[in-house]
């Protein structure tokens, strides 16, 4: 039986086997069928939301929340949360090597998704069920009722807490009137997307069903010139089945079973910077130049048959991948849930129970070039898998003549995470590494021959033996034996058990003045077990053979020995960990809460001030590079506590104003959030660095901005390390019933503190992060403006109408890399979507022409150090220069944003 059939069958079995407990869906008002006028209202203030777990019009909610109904999402072409960024100025969603690694950021704050040991600062919920990683939100969603974007810490209203915000997606409910919809789209890149839904009664007034399905395929927009194939394609399907019991007017139960399957070649990367930067005048700060003789790393790649088709023009979207290396991202995501709502007396019980499985595999050519440097084979030993059970119960009601709205609840979740990795050096790694080592000794091309052991020509072997001695030459030769070695199956098994109690209470001091108090206690228990299977015996052999040179008083020989060992043991890819079974656990508890004072001086105006304390649990860096700090001298010590990172906390303050009228809505918010121990994940070209970013209350004398990872410890108190503050404006204008104008603006000043350290205990900041102190954080444009205009004029008197729609998003410059290297800067850019169409009476049918990224704007999602391909950045040359950073030859690659897409959609409803 397929998994899709299993999940849907499980929902049916649960329906029969479970006693009639009950549920509502999102609050009494939200669950009632809307009349035609409300359904069609373009005024966002009319949207009923449940951001406070009470059904309220958006204009009455005293928190920063944006809501987007079906019409807004459909017009903008949003089929997942990433496309929401076009109409939500405070939101940014990006993906990297796999769409399973998505990162969502609100007000500049988010978590890089490549390392599954870190949970997101922005939580994603679908129908009230927490999705443990953001990548689940990049699935097709089917028809949705609305999406809410909540900004700031969350935790006193529902089960799962978050430190920066939440995205809540609410899908369409089953209905007791038979109906459905069908939609088919065709576009460039041979894109085909088919969507359908069917709903209706099973038993009149008692049981209703709904089935949604989506299937889509599209060619990729990156062309592999070596293998004559394309990357970043679409090949996915999604199905969701629902049953809704309305046992009595006070008792309802909703069952959902869903399954998503994606099998795509995503994501390829292009070269965006291949130059070598040099320090032309040592001792002059900020001085740098491009080496006119080219980059020796690109010369080595070409000597091994390398092709760099995007060099000088990354937006030609041409890549070159190693022949024979499978590239596949297979992702499956499925689960079942039951939601019960029961009104008994003046109290309402809401209960949500769910079980979900999520698995993503990612075989591929991990160096993003056609030179075979490093890869993950498609042998079933590379994946991340989550199995999550969760339950949430909430009781709520009103007392004291409706002066107090109270809510108390509890939450429990159990997550099993298994990460398997099998990163191998490629068939050309030894030659590539040896050639790089030779170029460190002497840049003369005549000394190198990639076809020979040690990448040495006959002349080179004689010349360098005389210059550096036989031990170094033997170390070069040893590199030639490292090909196709590496991790066969490294496995991390993390278990997380989370329980929490929370309460959220709104007291009406007067008819117009309310005070809100919420509290939450969270307890998190995580255990880690890890084992390793690696056949890289070259690393310990190199360590043993070169140990005397590693301690040599000759700086040149010592530097060469360090380089040879590093090339052999990069990423701690060594058999020295074999047989090591790591085990550790952490337990932590945290009390958080919120307070809000809101006042309505008149019916159309709401003023509020709030404070919230947020929290995100600590955990483990599931990357073995942190297991040993002495890999150059000893075979990888099993220091499992090095993998730990601390919990992230935030103090958030907000002032807001909301104005509502028939023709105008305006929401303004001023915010400030101070993060302590912010969990930062950075890829440095070989592995992931995870550090908690905090600020020392005493001066470090610039030691957090030097080139050393051992200087800059804090002997004082560690406090906030990151602050995001700014202003948000959302304006909606409705001059006529068929014209809607929305404008949004977010000013985000998201800056790191000065005197930064890398943990709450005050350990020094990693040298790779020397640019962070005092700087705007990555992926946080200071200015973002969004706008949309929709005009739906009637045509004649037969119910026909037209649609003219356009939206835009403009962002200022920002850096896309966590380390803020200057090569990763993205200039400000503007994106535009447009849609025109003709619709039948009551929108029974529609035909629409659409375009995403209409102006074909070129931009990048995330730039990164090309794996293993060079060292140092222009930023390091400018900051430190000679001798250690006289040159910077790292190649930089990037995951690009999508080019212009366009097509035709036919839709029918009945």
N, C-alpha and C positions, 0 to 999 in steps of 0.2 A: 504494500500500500504506500502511495506517495505521502510525503509529509503534509502536503496541502489537504489531502483527504483525511489524514489522521487528525489534524487540528479541528477541522470542521466536524468530523464525527465525534470527537471528544466533547465539543460544545453540545451536541445533541444528547450524548450519553449523560453529561452532567445535568442537562435539563430534566431528564427522566429520573435520575437517581437522587437529585438534591431536593430536600424538602422545600416547600414554598416559603422561602425567606423572602426578601424583596428588595427592590431598588428603584430609585428614580434615576434619572440620567444626569441631569445637571441642575436640579432645583425646580421647584414646582412651576414657576412661570416659564422657565426655559423649556419645559417639557410639553407645555400645552401647544397645540397647533396654533400657528400664527395666522391672523387674518391676512387677506391679500394686501391691505394697505401697509401693515407692519412689515410683511415680508419684503415688500418692494421699496421700503423707505431707504433712501441713500444716506440719511443722516446717521453718522456713527454714534451719536448720542442715544439713538433708539435701540442700539444693539444691547440685548440682555446678556450680561456676562456673569460668571461665577468666580471672579477673582478672589472674593472674600468668602467663598463657599456659601454665599447667599445670592439668589437671583436678583440682580439689580441692573438698572440701566447704567450704561457706561459713564454717563455724566454724573452719577451719584456716588461713584466709587472713589474714596479718598486715597488712592495710591496711583503711581505712574503705571498705567496699563494701556496698551493699544489693542484694539480688536479689529479683525478683518473678517467680514462676512463672505459668503460664497461668491457674490457678484464681484467684489473687489479682487479676490484671489483669481477668479476665472478670467477677468479682464486682463490682469497682469500676466497670466500664463503660469501662475504658481501651482506646481504639482507636488512640491516638497518644501521644506523649510528654508532651503538655500535661496529659492527664488523670492521669498518674502522680503529679503533685504532691499529689493527695489522700491518697496513702499513703506519700510520701517527704518527710519533714519538712525535709530540707536542700535540696530542689529547688524552684525556682520557674520556670515557663515562661509567657511572655506573648507576645502578638502585637499589632501596631499597625495601620498602614494597609493591610497585606496580610498574610495568613498566611505569605507567603514571607519576611516580616520578623520571624520569631519570634526570641525571646531566651530562652536557658536560663541559669539562674544556680544555682550550687552554693555553699552557705555565703555567700550574698550577692554572689558575684562572677559577673559575666557581661558580655556585650557587647551594646549596643543594636543590633538587626539592620537598621535602616532603611538604613544606608550599606553597600553591598556591598563597599567597599574594606576593611572590617574583618572579620577572621575571628573566630569565637567563642572566648572563653576556655574554654568547655565544648564539647568535641568530641563529635560524634554519629557512631556507627558502626552500620551495619546489616550483619549477617553478616560482620563484620570489615572492611568497606569504609568508608572515611572519607567522610562527606557534607560537602561544603565549606561549607555554610551550614545553620544550625539549622532553617530552614523545611522542609527535607526530612523532618525527623522529625515534622512535623504531618500527613504523609500517613497514610491508612489503612495498617495494617501486615499485615493478614491474620492468620492464626494464628501466634503466637509461642511459642517454647519458654520463654524467660525474657528479662528485661531487667535489666541490671546498671548500677547507678549508682556510679561510682568517684569518690571525693572526693579532691581534692588534685592536684598536678601529675602528669601522665602522660607517658611518653616513652621509658623504658628497656625496655618490654615489647613494643612494637608500632610500626608504621610512623609514624603521625602523632602528633605531640606536642600537648599542651595545657597551659595554665598553671593552670587551676582545677579540672578534672575531666573526666569523660567519661561518656557514656551509650552503652552497648553493647546493641544489640538483636539477638537470635538467633531466627531464624524456624524453623518446623517443618521437619524434614528429610523427604525422600522415604523411603518404607518399602517393604520387599519383600513386604509383606502387603497385599492389596488392601483399600482402605477409603476413607473420606471423611467429610465433614460438610456440613451445610447449615443455614443460619440465616436467619431473617427477623424483622425488628423493625418495629413501627409505633408512633409516638408523637405527642404533640401537636406543633404547628406543622407538621402533615401530614408528619411525618418517616417515611421509609421507608429501611431499610437491609437489603440482601441480601448474604449472604456464603456462599461455598461453597469446598470443597476436595476434590480427588480425588488419591489416591496409589496406587501399586501397582507390580508388577514389569513390566518390558518384556522382559528376559531374566533368567530365574531366577538369583538369587544374583550376577548381574553388573551389571544395569542396572535402576534404578528411576526412576520419575518422580513429580512432584507439581505440581499446578496449583492456585493460589489465586486467587480473585477476590472483589472487594467493589465494590458500587455503592450509592450513597446519595444521597438528595435530601431537602431540608427547606426549609420556608419560613423567611424571616429573622425575627429577633425585634426588628428596628427598623422602624418604619412611617414611610415618606416621605409626609407629609400633602399635599405639593404634587403629586406624580406618582402618588399612590395605588398605591404599590408597596412592597416590603419589601427590607431590606438584611440582610447577614450570613446569607445563605442557604447551603445546601449543595447542590452538584451536582457529583459526582465519581465516578470509577471507578478501579479499580486491578486489575492482573493481574500475577501472577508465575508463571513456569514454571521448573521445576528438573529436572535430570537428575543422578543419582548413580551413578557407576561404582565398584564395589568389585572392582577388577581382581584383587587378591590380598588376603589379610588384612592385608598391610603397605602396600598401595597403593590409594588412593582418590582420585577426582576428583569435584568437585561443580561443576556449571554452573548459573548463575542468570541469567535474563533477566526484567526487570520494567519496567512502565510505569504511570505515574499521570497522570491528566488531571483538572484542576479548573477549572471555569469558573463563578465565583461573584461576587456583588456584595458584596465584603468589603474594607474594613470601614468602616461608617458610624460617625460620632461625634456625641455629644450635647453641648450646652452645659451646663457644670457651675458656672460662675461668670461672671456678666455684669455685676457691679457695678463702679462706679468708686470707687477708694480715694483719699482725699485726706489731706493733712497739715494738720490744723486749727490746730496751734500750732507754727509753724516753730521749729526749734532744740531741740525736745524729742525725744530719741531714743525710738524705739519707739512714737511717737504716730501714730495713724491713725484714720480714720473713713470710713464709706460716704457718698458724695455723695447727699444726699436728693433732688437734682434729676435723678438718673439718670445713665446713662453716655452721653456724646455719641456713642460709637461705635455703640451699639445704636440711638440716635436716627437716625444716618445710615443704618444698614442699613434701618430701617423706612421712611425717606423714599425709599428706592430699591425698596420693595416687599418688604423682608425680613420673614420670619416666623421667630420663635424659639420653636418649639413646646415645647421642653424647658426653657425658662427658668423657674427656680424649682422644677422637678420633673424632674431628668434621668432618673429611673427610670420615667417614663411611656413611655420608649423611643420618642419621636416625634422625627423629624428632618424637615428641609426641604432639598431639593437643587435645583439649578438645572435647569429643564426643558431637555431637548435635549442635555444633556451626558452622553455615554455613560459608564457606570460599569461596568468589567469587570476582573476579576482572572483572567486565563487563565494557568494554571500547568501545565507539562508536565515530567515528571521520569522519566527512563528510563536503563537501562544494562544491561550484561552483565558478568559476572564469572566467573572460574574459580579455584577453590581446590584446591590439590594438597597431599596429605599422603603422605609416603613414609617408612616405617621401614626403614632399612638398617643392620643390625648394631645397635649401641647408640645410633645417631644417628637423629634424626627431622628431616625436612625439611618445612617448611610454606611454601607459596607462594600468594600471592593476587595476581591480576592483574585489573584492572577498567577499563572505560571507561564514563563517565557523561556525560549531557547534562541540564542543568536550565535551564529558561527560564520567566521570570515576567514578564508584561506587566501594566501597571496604569493604564489610562486612567481618568479620574475627575474629579469636581468637588472640587478639592483644598482649597477654603476651607470645606467642610462647611456651606454655607448656600445658600439659594436666590437670593441676590444673586450675580451672575456676576462674581466677583473674580479667580479664578485657576483654571485647569483644565489637564488633560492630554488632548488629543484622542485618539480611538481611531483613529489613522492608521498604526499599526505602527511608530512611531518612539519608543516608550517601552517599554523592556524591560531586563531584566538576564539574561544568558545565561552559563552556565558549561559548559565542556567540559573534562573532567578524565580524564587517564590516570594510573593509579597501579600500582605493582608493589611487593610486599613479599616478602622471603624470610627465613625464620628457620631456624636449625639449633639443635637442642637435644638434650640427653642427660644421662646421669649417669655419673660416673667416681669413682675412688677408693672402690670398694665402696659406691657410692651415697651417699657423703658430700657430693659436690658435684653439684648440679643446675645445669647451665650453659645459657646461651642467648646466641646472637649473631645479629644480623640486619642487614639493609640495607633501605632504603626509597627509592623514587624517585616523584615526582609531577610532572606537568606540567599546569598549569591555564591555560586561556584564558578570561578574563573580558571580556565586552563589555557596557557599559552605555550605552544610548541614552536621551536625555531630550528632551522637547519641551514644557516648561512654558510656558504662554501666559497673559498677562493676559486677563481675561475682558472681555465686552462692556460691563460696568459698572465696570470697574476705574478708568478715568479719572475718572468722576464720584465714585466712592467716595474715591479718593485726594485729589481736589481738595476735596471736602467736609471730609475730615479735616484738610487743610492750612488751610482757612478757619477751622475750629474752633480751630486752634492760635493763630490771630490774634485771633479774637473768637468767643466761644461763642454769641452771639445768633443764634437760629434764623432771625430775620427777614433776616439777611444771606445766607442760603444758599438756593439753588434748584438741585437736582440736574439739572434739565432744561436749564439754561443752561451755556454754556462756563465753565469755572473754578468751577462750582457757586456762582455769584454771582447774587443777585437784582439788580435794577436799583439798589435802594438800597445793597446790599452793594458793588457795583462802584464806585459813587461814593464811598462811605464809606471803603473800604479803599484805593482809589487815593490818596486824600488822606493816609491814615495810613502806608502802606508804600511807595508809589511805583509807577510803571508797570512796572518790571522784575519785581517780585513778581507783579503781576497777569498779566503776560505768561507768567510761569512757571506760574501756575495754569491759564491757558488752554491751555498746551502739554500739560498732563496729559490734557486731553480727547482728544488724538490718539493716546494710547498703547494704546487698546483693541485686543485680539486680536493684539498683538505679543508677541514673546518668542522662545524657542528653537524653531527648526524641527526641528533634529536636532543635538544635541551628543553626541559619541561619545567614550567613554573605552575604550581597549583595554589591558588589563593582562595581562601574561603572568607567571606565577609558576613557577619551577623549583625544586624542593626535593629534596635528597637527604640521607640521614642514615644513620649507622651506630650500632648500639646493642648493649648487652650487659646481661644481668640474671642474676646468679649467686647461688645460695643454698647456703651451706656449713653442714653440720651439725657444730657443735663437739662436741655430745653428742647423745644421743637426744632431749633436750628443749630444747636451746639451739641456735638457728640465727642466722647472720648473713647478711644480704643486701647485695650491692653491685651497683649498676647505673650505667652511664655511657651517655651519648649525645652524639654530635656532629651538629649540624644545620647545613646550609648552605642559605641562601635567596637566590635571585636573582629580583628583580622588575623588569620594565620597563613603562613607561607611555607610551602615545601617545594624544594627545587632540586633537580638532579641533572647531570650533564654527561653527554656522550660526544666526545670530540677526538678526531684522529690527527690533530695537528701536533705531531711530535717534533716538528722543526723548531717550534718556539722554545721548549725547554732545552733542546740541544744547542740552540743559539745562545741562550742565557749561560749555559755551562761553559761553552767554548770561549765566549767573549767576556767572562766575568772579570778577568784581570784587566782588560782594556776599559771596562766600565768604571774601574777605580783608578785609571791611569792619571798621572799628573800632566800628561800631554793633552791639552784641551782638544786638539784636532782629532786625535785617536779616540778620545773619550766620546766626542760628539759623533764620530762615525759608528762606534760600537752601539751607542744609544739608538742611532738611526736604523741599524741593521736589526737590532732586537725589536724595535718598534714595528718595522715592516713585517717581522715574523709573528709578532704577538698582538697585532693591532686589534682593538676591540676585545682584548683578553681572550682571543680565539685560540685557546691552548688546551692540550690534553691534560694539563696540570690540575684541572678541576674534575677529571674523570673519577668516579667513585665517591665524590663528595656529595653527601646528602644534606642539604641545608634546611634548617627548620627554625622558624621564629614566629612570634606572635606579638601583637600590640592590642591594648585595650584602652579606650579613652571615653570620657564622658564630657558633655558640654551643655551648659545652660545658656540659652539664647532667648531673644524676645523682641517685642516691638511695642511702641506706643505712638498713637496718632491722636491729634486734636483737629477736629474738622468743624467748620462753621459755614452756614449758608445765610449770608446777610440778606439775600433775596432768593426767590425760587430758581432763578437762572444762574446763580453764581455759587460756587463752592470753593472755599479756601481751606487748606490743610497744612499741617506741619507734622513731620514724623521722624522717629528714630527707630532704627532696627539694628540688632546685632546678629550677624550671620556666621555660619560655620560650615566647613567642609572637612571631612575626616582625613587623617593622615593615611599613609599606606606604604607601598613598596615600589621602587623603581625596578620594573621587570626587564632589566638590561644588565648583563653580568659585568659590564665594564667597571662598575663600582665595587666589585667584590674584592679587588686588591689594589692597594695604593703602591705596591712594590713589584709590579709585573716586570720591570726591567732587571730586577736582581733575583727574584724568587719565583717559582712556579705558582702563581695565583693563590694567595691565602684565602681561606673561606671565611671572610669577615662579613657574615650575613647582615649584621646590623648596619653596614654601609649602605644597604639598599633602602633603609627606612627614610621616609620624609614625614614631616610634622603636619598637624592639622592647620588649615587656613582659616583665619577669622577676619571679620570685617565689622567696623562700626559705620553705619550709614545714616546720613541726615538728608532730609528733603523738605522743601517748601513748594507748595503747588497751588494753582488756581485753575478752575474749570468754569467756563462760561458756555451756556447753551441757549440757543433760540432756534426758531424754525429755519432761519436762513443762514445761521452762523454758529459754529462751535469753535471754541479755542481752549486748548489745554497748555498750560505753561508749568514747568517744573525746574527748580534749581536744586542740584544734588551735590553731595560730597560723600565719598566712601573711602575709608581708610583701611587698607588691608595689611595684616600682620602675617608673616610666614606665607606669603603668596607662593603657590606651588608652580614653579617655572620648569618647563620641559624644553630642552634645547638640543638640536642635533648638530654635532660639530664636524660632521663629515665621516666619522667612523662609528660613533655611538651616541647614546642619549645621556645628557647631563640633567639630573633633576636636583634642584636646590630650592629651599625655602628662602624667599627674599624678605629680609627684615632690615630695619634701620638701627644702627648703633647710636645711643644717645651721647656718645663722646666722639670726638674727631679721630678719624683713622689716618689722618695726615696724607691722604691720597693713596693709601695702600690698597684700597678697593678698586683703584684705577690703574694699577701697575700690571706688569706682565707675569706676576707670580700668583700661584694658587695657595701659597703657604703664608703669605703676609696679609695683614689686615684683620686679624681676629679681634673681636669686641670684648673688652674687659668690663664694660659697663652693662647697661640694660638694653635689650633688643626690643624695639617697638615697631611701629608701622614702617613698611618698606615701599609701599605703593599707594598712591592716592589718585582717585579719579574724581573730577569735579567738573561741573559745567551747567549748561542750560539746555532744556528741550522745549520746543514749540511745535504744536500740532494745530493746524487751522483747517476747518472744513467749511466750505461755502456752497450754498444751495439756492442760487438766485431764482431758479424755476424748477418745477418738478422733474424736468428731464435734463438738468445740467448739474453736475457735481464737480467741485474743485477741491482738492486736498493738497495741502502744503505742509511739509515737516522740516524742521531744522534741529540739529543737535551739535552743540559745541562741547567737545570732550577734551579736557585737559588731564590726561592720564599719565602721570609722571612718577618715576621712581624717586625715592628719597636719596639724599646723599649719605655717604658713610654706610654703604650696604654690606651686609654679611649674608652667608648662605645657609643659616639655620637659626632656630631660636636659642641654641646654645652659643651662638656667636662665632661659628667657624668661618674662615675666610671665604670670600666670594671667589668662584672659579675665575681664573684668568681669562677664560673665553668670554666672560660677561663684563669686561672692564668698561664697556661703553654705557652700561645701564645707569650708573649713579647720576641723578639729576635729569635723565632723558625721558622723552615721551616713549611710552611702551610700544611694542610692535603691534601691528594690525589695529591701530587705534587712530584713524584719521581725526585730526582736530576739528574739522568742519565737514558736516554731511548735510546735504539738502535733498529732499525728495519732493516730488510733485506728481499729481495725476489729474487729468481732466477727462470726464466722461459726458457725452451728449447722446441722449437716446430719444430723438424726435419721433413723433408719430408720423406715419406715412398714410395719407388718406384716412378713411373712416372705418376700415375693416380690421383694425387691430394690429396692422403691420407697424413695425418700428425699425429704425436704423440704430446702429451703434458706431460712434466715433470715439475712440479712446487712445490716449497717449500718456505715458508716465516717464519719469526721468529720475536718475539718482546721480548726484555730483558729490565727489569726495575730494578733499585736499590730499596733499602728499602724505604718505606714511611708509614705514619700514615693515616689510613682510617677514623678517627673521627675528627670532627671539634674542639673538645676540646683537642685533642692530648693526651688523656690518654694512658699510655704505653700499656695497654691491647689491644689497637686497632692497634698496629703495624703490618704491613705486610712486611715480608722479601722479598728481591729481588727474582724475578722468571723469567722464560723463557717460552714463549708459541710458539708452532710451528704448522703450518698448512701445509698440503701437498695434491697434486692432481696429478693423472696420467690419461691419456686418449688417445683415438683414435678418429680422426675427419675425416669426409669425405671431398670430394672436395668442396671448397668454404664454408666449415663448414656447409654443408647442414644437417649433422647429427653428433652426438658426443656421446660417451659413456665414462664416467669418474668415477673413484674411488677416494674418497676424505676422508680426516680426519681433523677435527678441534681439536685443543689441542691434537695433535698426541701423545705427551709424557705423557698425563694424569697428567699435572701439577696441584697441589693443591694450590689454592689461594683464597683470599676473596675479595669481592667488597667493602663492608662497614661493619665495626663492630660497635656495639652500646650497650648502657646500656640496659639490659633486663628490660622491663617496670615493675616498682614497685618492682623489685626483688633485694633489697639490697640498700646500700648506700656507697658512697665513692669509690675511686680508689687507687690502689697501689701508683699512682703518688701523691695523697694527703697525704698518710701515709709517704712517703719519704720526702715530702716537709714540712709538718707541724707536724706530729706525735701526741703525747699525748698533752692534754687529748681529744680534740675534734675529732682528726683523728687518734686515736690509732688503729682503725681497719677499714678495707675496705672489705665489704662483697658483693659488687655488683656482680651479675652474668652478664657476657658479652656474647652477641649473635652476629651472623654475617650472612650476605647474601653472600653465596659463589659464586665464579665464576663457570662456567659450566665445567663439566668433559669432558673427551674425547668423541667425537661423530664421527661417520664414516658412510659411505654409498655409494650408487651408484646413479648416475644421467644419465638419457637418455634425449637427447635434439635433436630437429629437427627444421630446418628453411626452409621456402619456400618463 
